[in-house]
Amino acid sequence: GEAQSAHIASILQANAALSHLELSWNLLEASGGQVLRDSIRMTSGLFDCQLSGCRLADETLQDIAELLLRNRKAHKASMQAGPYKGSWVKNTAELEVDGEVPATPTGMRSQGQASAANLPLRYAVANIPGNAVVSEEKTLELTERLFELRHRFLPESSAGGKIAQIHEFMEYLQKGQADSKENQQAADEVLHRTELIMQGFQDRELRYREKIARDRDDLLSYSQEYSKLQGNLRRSMEDLSILREDLAIAKEELKRFQRNSEEDEHRDYSTFVAATSDRKELERRLRDLQDRGHHLDIETKMLRNRAEQVRERVANEIT
């Protein structure tokens, strides 16, 4: 929690050479994450901090990642953050500095990259147990020492218990070395499997990267095609706007033509009505004239008949 984070903050302040920190699966919670973030902000040498399963807020994790990236850039370190890989260096008496002795006996000790570059930091107060690694060379060395002790105790008549302890200890060494070999073989097998898994992940990543590249190319081509379609759409919209304007003008002309046609039709209808009325009047006058002509024809015939009668009478009277 917050108390643990405060303790870690004090360690960061006291150890400026600390470059990698593994805190995975420590329940620091949100409040502890804020304390850790503030302490990292005050440091410049921390490059990597593993916080998997610590239940920190997303914003806090983002801030810590930005601070670690700032430190890596400031020291021109690798920009790739990830699990810390230690370097194994020989820890012998030749590495004594200022009279201090190594914290572990002759053997191999796990040293961090920052510690490997800064030898005095690899020493601690004497009599503090270190992290020596079990090795075949170390087992042979201890076995030889046990043989020497056994040869030293053989002439003594009262050394039977010590020799039995030496034999028991040698059996423990042999059993431990056998177990170490089995564990080493199992570790090598796990390492081989891990490498195969990593290779599979890398191959899969390459395939995904290639697919992403292809998808980006397709997206670029789609974007270009989309731009062309947008241009065509804009031109079509402009043409449609022009056609709409032409349609509006045509509608206005059609309305004006309809109004003129209605006016002409009304005027022609009035003319037609007047002409029809005139025709009817003319037909009536024609009938009147025809009747008068018919009466005149009758009267003319009657006058002719009377004239003939008068002529005959006059002729008869003359004769």
FENSULRA-V287968 format. One record per pair of residues at least 24 apart in sequence whose ideal C-beta (glycine too) atoms are under 8 Angstrom apart, sorted by the first residue. I is the first residue (numbers start at 0). GAP is how many residues later the second one is. If there is no record, write none. Layout:
((I	GAP) (I	GAP))
This chain:
((0	26) (0	27) (0	28) (0	30) (0	31) (1	27) (1	29) (1	30) (1	33) (2	29) (3	24) (3	28) (4	26) (4	27) (4	28) (4	30) (4	31) (4	34) (5	29) (7	28) (7	31) (8	26) (8	27) (8	29) (8	30) (11	27) (11	28) (11	30) (11	31) (11	34) (12	26) (12	29) (12	30) (15	27) (15	29) (16	28) (16	97) (16	98) (16	101) (16	104) (17	27) (17	28) (17	96) (18	26) (18	27) (18	28) (18	29) (18	93) (18	94) (18	95) (19	26) (19	27) (19	28) (19	29) (19	64) (19	92) (19	93) (19	94) (20	25) (20	27) (20	28) (20	29) (20	63) (21	28) (21	61) (21	62) (22	26) (22	27) (22	28) (22	31) (23	26) (23	27) (23	28) (23	29) (23	30) (24	27) (24	28) (24	29) (25	27) (25	28) (26	27) (26	28) (27	26) (27	27) (27	28) (28	25) (28	26) (28	27) (29	25) (29	26) (29	27) (29	30) (31	24) (32	24) (32	27) (32	28) (32	31) (33	26) (35	24) (35	28) (36	26) (36	27) (36	30) (39	24) (39	27) (39	28) (40	26) (42	28) (43	27) (43	30) (43	31) (44	26) (44	30) (44	69) (45	25) (46	24) (46	25) (46	28) (46	30) (46	31) (46	34) (47	33) (47	34) (47	35) (47	36) (49	33) (49	34) (83	28) (84	28) (85	24) (85	25) (85	26) (85	27) (86	24) (86	25) (86	26) (86	29) (87	45) (88	27) (88	33) (90	31) (90	39) (94	24) (94	27) (94	28) (95	27) (96	26) (99	26) (100	25) (101	28) (102	25) (102	26) (102	27) (103	25) (103	26) (103	27) (103	28) (104	25) (104	27) (106	25) (106	26) (106	28) (106	31) (107	24) (107	25) (107	27) (108	24) (133	42) (133	43) (133	46) (134	45) (135	41) (135	44) (138	34) (138	37) (138	38) (138	41) (141	31) (142	27) (142	30) (145	24) (145	27))
